[in-house]
């Protein structure tokens, strides 16, 4: 039996790493910091939503958690 294919929300998936240069400061740094915080919150909500499903997708959870960690690391480097 093949499991049904569930489409993922493409807006929640990120295929690139988040790299931050400490040289990026000023207004750009402030808005970048805000966007990282917003993304971190979105990922947290996505993780919670996935965990509430009757049968959570372990691979999707793993991906979301790794991305959340990358965002958190980027925030600490600012």
C-alpha positions in Angstrom: 0.0 0.0 0.0 1.3 3.4 -0.9 0.8 6.4 1.4 -1.1 9.2 -0.1 1.0 12.1 -1.3 0.2 15.2 0.7 1.2 18.5 -0.9 3.4 20.7 1.3 3.0 24.4 1.7 5.9 25.7 -0.5 6.0 28.9 1.5 7.2 27.0 4.6 10.1 25.2 2.9 13.4 26.9 2.5 16.0 25.3 0.3 18.9 27.7 1.0 21.1 28.2 4.0 20.9 31.5 6.0 24.3 33.1 6.1 24.9 36.4 7.9 27.8 38.7 7.6 28.5 40.7 10.7 29.4 43.6 8.4 25.7 44.0 7.5 24.5 46.5 10.0 22.3 49.6 10.1 18.7 49.7 8.8 19.2 46.6 6.7 20.5 44.7 9.8 17.5 45.8 11.8 15.0 44.7 9.1 16.9 41.5 8.5 16.8 40.8 12.3 13.0 41.3 12.2 12.6 39.1 9.3 14.6 36.3 11.0 12.4 36.6 14.1 9.3 36.4 12.0 10.6 33.4 10.2 11.5 31.7 13.5 8.0 32.2 14.8 6.5 30.9 11.5 8.7 27.8 11.7 7.7 27.3 15.4 4.0 27.5 14.4 4.5 25.1 11.5 6.2 22.6 13.8 3.4 22.8 16.3 0.8 22.4 13.5 2.6 19.4 12.1 2.8 17.8 15.6 -0.9 18.2 16.1 -1.7 16.1 13.0 -3.0 12.6 13.6 0.1 11.2 11.8 2.9 13.8 11.8 5.4 13.7 8.9 8.7 12.9 10.6 10.8 14.1 7.6 8.9 17.4 7.4 9.4 17.9 11.1 13.1 17.2 10.8 13.4 19.7 8.0 11.4 22.4 9.8 13.5 21.9 13.0 16.8 22.1 11.1 15.7 25.3 9.4 14.5 26.8 12.7 17.9 26.0 14.2 19.7 27.7 11.2 17.5 30.8 11.7 18.2 30.9 15.4 22.0 30.6 14.7 21.7 33.5 12.2 19.9 35.6 14.8 22.7 35.0 17.4 25.4 36.0 14.9 23.8 39.4 14.4 
